[in-house]
């Protein structure tokens, strides 16, 4: 039985919300890579819909980080401000 190679991974456009959300959380140390991906997803959902607060998005992610929750929120806020996003 022959196997086919996996399809290529398509990157998000550099200016997309998805790319921004995952870039914002890329430097936050987490216990597992999936924790960072989940945090990035919740930040992306918050950016897309603006429902609730950024704090609620971070809490909903439930990511296990090596920083305290307030530090994680501070890092995300700072990185979003650098990219011109206001709350």
PyMOL commands that set and color helices and strands:
alter all, ss='L'
color gray80, all
select helices_A, chain A and resi 17-24+33-49+54-61+69-82
alter helices_A, ss='H'
color red, helices_A
deselect
rebuild
show_as cartoon
